[in-house]
């Protein structure tokens, strides 16, 4: 139940946010149409570029210092998961959406799924679902366009769209 519930919104939002980027960057979608083997790389860029879970809150279990900041046991911490995904020291031109980025480098360095003991238990299911869905979209649809600007869902915890109206042509 946790895997299904935890993965529904995040997977739906990741796919919608990624498709929006492909609409904004049609040359990237053309790369997928020309070479569907790029789908796994596109999924990794979806995951890196726009993290659907904005933050997680944690409670410090012990006193410590981190990057010169004192943290005391019991302090409440906010972890902005997408922060490392936009670090220019890790990802050159981090604001640029690029499905040709090095997949191995991305998987090693982004924090979309958390880290350590809090690493997402559904990571493999999420990747598989996104890869299968994107591969089917690329196989069946072309020439996407927005019919209206996407409407964001109101949430401080999760990024995603309440509505994204698109048109496309069916691939024969």
ChimeraX attribute file (.defattr): number of C-alpha atoms within 10 A of each C-alpha:
attribute: neighborCount
match mode: 1-to-1
recipient: residues
	/A:1	6
	/A:2	8
	/A:3	13
	/A:4	11
	/A:5	9
	/A:6	14
	/A:7	19
	/A:8	11
	/A:9	16
	/A:10	18
	/A:11	19
	/A:12	17
	/A:13	22
	/A:14	25
	/A:15	22
	/A:16	19
	/A:17	23
	/A:18	23
	/A:19	19
	/A:20	21
	/A:21	18
	/A:22	22
	/A:23	17
	/A:24	15
	/A:25	13
	/A:26	16
	/A:27	11
	/A:28	17
	/A:29	23
	/A:30	15
	/A:31	16
	/A:32	21
	/A:33	19
	/A:34	10
	/A:35	11
	/A:36	17
	/A:37	12
	/A:38	16
	/A:39	23
	/A:40	19
	/A:41	20
	/A:42	27
	/A:43	25
	/A:44	25
	/A:45	24
	/A:46	25
	/A:47	27
	/A:48	26
	/A:49	24
	/A:50	22
	/A:51	25
	/A:52	25
	/A:53	21
	/A:54	18
	/A:55	19
	/A:56	13
	/A:57	11
	/A:58	12
	/A:59	12
	/A:60	14
	/A:61	12
	/A:62	11
	/A:63	11
	/A:64	12
	/A:65	10
	/A:66	7
	/A:67	5
	/A:68	7
	/A:69	8
	/A:70	10
	/A:71	16
	/A:72	14
	/A:73	11
	/A:74	12
	/A:75	14
	/A:76	13
	/A:77	13
	/A:78	12
	/A:79	13
	/A:80	16
	/A:81	19
	/A:82	22
	/A:83	15
	/A:84	17
	/A:85	22
	/A:86	18
	/A:87	15
	/A:88	11
	/A:89	9
	/A:90	14
	/A:91	19
	/A:92	11
	/A:93	12
	/A:94	16
	/A:95	13
	/A:96	11
	/A:97	20
	/A:98	19
	/A:99	22
	/A:100	14
	/A:101	15
	/A:102	13
	/A:103	15
	/A:104	10
	/A:105	11
	/A:106	18
	/A:107	15
	/A:108	8
	/A:109	14
	/A:110	25
	/A:111	19
	/A:112	25
	/A:113	21
	/A:114	19
	/A:115	11
	/A:116	7
	/A:117	7
	/A:118	9
	/A:119	12
	/A:120	16
	/A:121	15
	/A:122	14
	/A:123	14
	/A:124	10
	/A:125	14
	/A:126	23
	/A:127	16
	/A:128	13
	/A:129	16
	/A:130	24
	/A:131	20
	/A:132	13
	/A:133	14
	/A:134	21
	/A:135	19
	/A:136	12
	/A:137	15
	/A:138	18
	/A:139	15
	/A:140	14
	/A:141	15
	/A:142	18
	/A:143	13
	/A:144	18
	/A:145	16
	/A:146	14
	/A:147	10
	/A:148	10
	/A:149	11
	/A:150	17
	/A:151	12
	/A:152	12
	/A:153	13
	/A:154	11
	/A:155	9
	/A:156	9
	/A:157	11
	/A:158	16
	/A:159	21
	/A:160	25
	/A:161	17
	/A:162	12
	/A:163	13
	/A:164	17
	/A:165	11
	/A:166	15
	/A:167	12
	/A:168	12
	/A:169	11
	/A:170	12
	/A:171	11
	/A:172	7
